Amino acid sequence: MPIFALAILLGCALQTAQAALWPRPMYGAMAAVGIALAAALLLWHGRYDTAAGSGRGRHRILVAFLLACSGFALAFGLTGWRAYPLLADRLDPALEGQVIAVRGVVSGLPVLYPHATRFEFDTIQAPVGVPGKVSLSWYARRTRFGPSEAAPRVHPGEEWRFSLRLKRPHGLANPGGNDTELALFREGIGATGTVSRMGAPPQLLGLRRAPADWVAQLRDHLRERMMTALRMQDAPLPLPTSPTAWGRSEHALPAAGPPQCGTRLSPSQPPPRSGGGANTPSPRVGRVGVGRAPSGLSAAAPVWPAPDWTARRGLASGEAAPCRGSERTRALGATPLPAADTIIALALGDQSAISAPDWATYRITGVAHLMSISGLHITLLAWLALRLTGWLWRQTARLRRPWTLIVPAPTVAAWGALLVATAYALVAGWGVPAQRTLLMLAVVLLLRQRGLRADWRDVMALALSAVLLWDPWAVRQAGFWLSFVAVGMLFVAGERRHPETAALASIPGDAVPAGRLQRSWQALRGAAHSQWVATIALLPLTLLFFQQIALLSPLANALAIPVVTLAVAPLAVGGLLLPAPLDGWAWRLGARVQQGLDAVLRQMADWPLAQWHAAAPDGLTLALAALGVLALALPWGWRLRAPGLLLLLPLASNPGTTPEAGAMEVWFADVGQGMAVVVRTARHTLLYDTGPQQAPGVDAGGRVLLPLLHSLGVRRLDRVVVSHDDGDHAGGAATLARAHPEADLLTSAAAQAPWAQGFGAMQPCAAGQRWNWDGVDFRIVSPLPGDAPRSDNARSCVLHVSARGASLLLTGDIDQAQERALRGAGLLPYADVLLVPHHGSKSSSSEALLDTVMPRAAVVQAGYRNAHGHPHPAVLARYAERGIKVWRTDRQGALQWRDSAPDTFIAWRAANPHYWSVDAALADTSGLYLAGPAP
């Protein structure tokens, strides 16, 4: 079985690494061969196994080889075969940007934001070319002189008619970044988009009561229940939830107090005290029964503006921050507990509930695995269900006809525990750790019922095979590797009775010490050993996937594991089973405990050496590290373990590749609608602009630039140049200041700008400033000394960088008037590469700029199908007339340029092609993107 599982793993890994798909019949043939070969081996296994004599060993080798071939062919062929319908069900490019009327049903658990809701939408009636499943964002209407209205809310199972503006699945493409397009592909989402106000208004048509929606509706109901209870009020407001899968609830807005999260009310009438009117936009007002659909939204239906509490949150109009636990409960009109978001995440697996600062704390301290649904949490619940079910079943012995005589109590307890664990895994989102744990528990249970013992290798192999055959693209997710490697190494290290299987497997173990002190000491030693093995085992993977090591992970986990496992998680999950008000008491107590733990973790995260960064390891370094991990984890003596530390040294000290003295390397990051350029010399790193801020606490600094710097092996950022005080240029500055306080800041913005605080030093930029790093010359071209530009855009810092005869001009958002002023002052230099001003706006890139700078190539940093229409066709035509090659991060991802090859750009999408990427067809066969504007 382990050979078969490893072959499946290899088949999935190689197929998902393909740049383009083969013809579908080839995949079908491979899958058929794999199935037939596996079936034949299963039928003939008994004959081979009973063969005697000298040929028995050869037969086993042959069987193992054929078994590996069958597993590989099955996985490779089945994965490729399943990819075709997913790719076929994508938005027709001709429909991108158009307003389309679509009718469909909300599926899955919506993600809540203060000013928007993101949800999956299964289309029922739509034009040809619209996929069957899309991901939508519904934003609150912005007001001109005040805050935006409260965000609209939807619930699973609701049937809506929307006017949508869709685009093909597209994500940012950068070194060290997440593959958003793969995530959408795995979920079967063929388009993303927004609910548009250009067409007919949204209309609620009814509620679907299909079994497929029951789990999502239950999760939605439980989330609203938790959000209400965590408001810390004695009399919670009625729940603004949809009827559950059984359709028995009916809720309205309260008679007084602020509206609940996402509820919109009319300014022409007071809030309804019960029921709902026909024109009430809230999808939760009014009774929804079988065969009776509430009236939809009409064009004349007014909406109430959000009350003052929305404005007091300090959010700009139109911003969309994740409506996480504390923010959600604040939206309900009460002061929430600071750790309410983590309680919701632990109970329901809603990881979007946790705020970005909290996630950063958990990641730095190495306890992020505890704040999501893991195998440990499911096993704990299964163990509790095992004990409770067994105790209840044994009580039937007092009856005249005891039930224990019909079915033994251990059997009922085991099946009850597995049923409870399965139900919770579904409620918690059915992630990879949950799948692995349930499969392992099920295998152990079935073997136990037959009186057999489970070999851990077979249990792991069966779980691995089932997970990959169900979702083969999980092999490209970090969570898959972290989950299986951690548990597998615990078994390899001698933990034969791992906690995730011991709950259901009565496997004889070592003799338990009689004394309480001895038992406590043995338990402490076992926990310390497990933590040591897990920490060492995951070191190579954390550097490979995240380019960082949490040095305080052993200490933080020693504190967090017992607190979360024995206190917070049981209270969070237990509250789901308790009636009101006991549920609220349990959740609030858990939030109080988590609040104290978070305070300690934040102090630990602030330590200077809390984490260590290094470049992603190469294959040889990773192989040596794997041998070192095995040497340290195996139950050997320390004389045999010590060499393992030496094998880990190349892993932790990997500096990555750096330019030679006098050379420079430039990365134009794909940050969407914004600018961010990394310039590296032999011993220094400069960042020009910091990208946009997507939402409070979520910006390009944390999502793109820090992972990019870590993947390059940059541990020190020397200088940050922020061209001007615009959100798409300074949005990530605050995050970078927290991560690199040693960097100094050069900007044209005012010194009191909030994002400018936290850097080592700050000085205004002015023409004439220059410095030299490692033989590379840096010079500020604009703004002119004593000049008073007309706008922030015209005040942009313009930076010229030159090395060994090659040069680069970074322009910010200067306009044509400023370009002509710089030409008149004789300050515009020649440059091989020009960063297109203002993302390609028609107000920039004048003939004066292009004819003076005379670049060989130009780079446009803009968002994919952005609302501004950047780059403008007239601007692209201006570059094309002069034979200037144009490169675009929205089409080609991050771009790498070196002074040693001034005519060559390496595009990240072309260098790392995937068949699920919608832009793969834009690449030429050489691996580099074709120059010039993409069609």
HELIX and SHEET records of a PDB file:
HELIX    1   1 PRO A    2  THR A   16  1                                  15    
HELIX    2   2 ARG A   24  THR A   50  1                                  27    
HELIX    3   3 GLY A   55  ALA A   88  1                                  34    
HELIX    4   4 PRO A   93  LEU A   95  5                                   3    
HELIX    5   5 THR A  180  ARG A  186  1                                   7    
HELIX    6   6 PRO A  211  ASP A  213  5                                   3    
HELIX    7   7 TRP A  214  ALA A  229  1                                  16    
HELIX    8   8 ASP A  308  ALA A  311  1                                   4    
HELIX    9   9 GLY A  325  ALA A  331  1                                   7    
HELIX   10  10 ALA A  340  LEU A  348  1                                   9    
HELIX   11  11 GLN A  351  ALA A  353  5                                   3    
HELIX   12  12 ALA A  356  THR A  365  1                                  10    
HELIX   13  13 ALA A  368  MET A  371  5                                   4    
HELIX   14  14 GLY A  375  ARG A  394  1                                  20    
HELIX   15  15 GLN A  395  ARG A  398  5                                   4    
HELIX   16  16 TRP A  403  LEU A  405  5                                   3    
HELIX   17  17 ALA A  409  VAL A  427  1                                  19    
HELIX   18  18 VAL A  432  GLN A  449  1                                  18    
HELIX   19  19 TRP A  456  TRP A  470  1                                  15    
HELIX   20  20 PRO A  472  ARG A  476  5                                   5    
HELIX   21  21 ALA A  478  VAL A  492  1                                  15    
HELIX   22  22 PRO A  499  ALA A  502  1                                   4    
HELIX   23  23 ARG A  516  PHE A  546  1                                  31    
HELIX   24  24 SER A  553  VAL A  563  1                                  11    
HELIX   25  25 VAL A  564  VAL A  568  3                                   5    
HELIX   26  26 ALA A  569  GLY A  574  1                                   6    
HELIX   27  27 GLY A  575  LEU A  577  5                                   3    
HELIX   28  28 LEU A  582  ALA A  605  1                                  24    
HELIX   29  29 GLY A  619  ALA A  633  1                                  15    
HELIX   30  30 TRP A  638  ALA A  652  1                                  15    
HELIX   31  31 ALA A  700  ALA A  700  1                                   1    
HELIX   32  32 GLY A  701  LEU A  705  3                                   5    
HELIX   33  33 LEU A  706  SER A  711  1                                   6    
HELIX   34  34 GLY A  727  ALA A  730  1                                   4    
HELIX   35  35 ALA A  733  ALA A  739  1                                   7    
HELIX   36  36 PRO A  754  ALA A  756  5                                   3    
HELIX   37  37 GLN A  816  GLY A  824  1                                   9    
HELIX   38  38 PRO A  837  GLY A  840  5                                   4    
HELIX   39  39 GLU A  847  VAL A  853  1                                   7    
HELIX   40  40 PRO A  873  GLU A  881  1                                   9    
HELIX   41  41 THR A  889  GLN A  892  1                                   4    
HELIX   42  42 TRP A  908  ALA A  911  1                                   4    
HELIX   43  43 ALA A  920  LEU A  922  5                                   3    
SHEET    1   A 6 GLN A 203  LEU A 207  0                                        
SHEET    2   A 6 GLU A 158  LYS A 167 -1                                        
SHEET    3   A 6 VAL A  99  TYR A 113 -1                                        
SHEET    4   A 6 ALA A 116  GLN A 125 -1                                        
SHEET    5   A 6 LYS A 133  TYR A 139 -1                                        
SHEET    6   A 6 ALA A 191  VAL A 195  1                                        
SHEET    1   B 2 GLN A 548  ALA A 550  0                                        
SHEET    2   B 2 GLN A 611  HIS A 613 -1                                        
SHEET    1   C 8 MET A 762  PRO A 764  0                                        
SHEET    2   C 8 ASP A 744  THR A 747  1                                        
SHEET    3   C 8 ARG A 719  VAL A 722  1                                        
SHEET    4   C 8 THR A 685  TYR A 688  1                                        
SHEET    5   C 8 VAL A 677  ARG A 680 -1                                        
SHEET    6   C 8 GLU A 665  PHE A 668 -1                                        
SHEET    7   C 8 LEU A 895  ARG A 898 -1                                        
SHEET    8   C 8 PHE A 905  ALA A 907 -1                                        
SHEET    1   D 2 GLN A 693  ALA A 695  0                                        
SHEET    2   D 2 VAL A 698  ASP A 699 -1                                        
SHEET    1   E 7 ARG A 770  TRP A 773  0                                        
SHEET    2   E 7 VAL A 776  SER A 782 -1                                        
SHEET    3   E 7 VAL A 798  ALA A 803 -1                                        
SHEET    4   E 7 ALA A 806  LEU A 810 -1                                        
SHEET    5   E 7 VAL A 833  LEU A 835  1                                        
SHEET    6   E 7 ALA A 857  VAL A 860  1                                        
SHEET    7   E 7 LYS A 885  ARG A 888  1                                        
END                                                                             
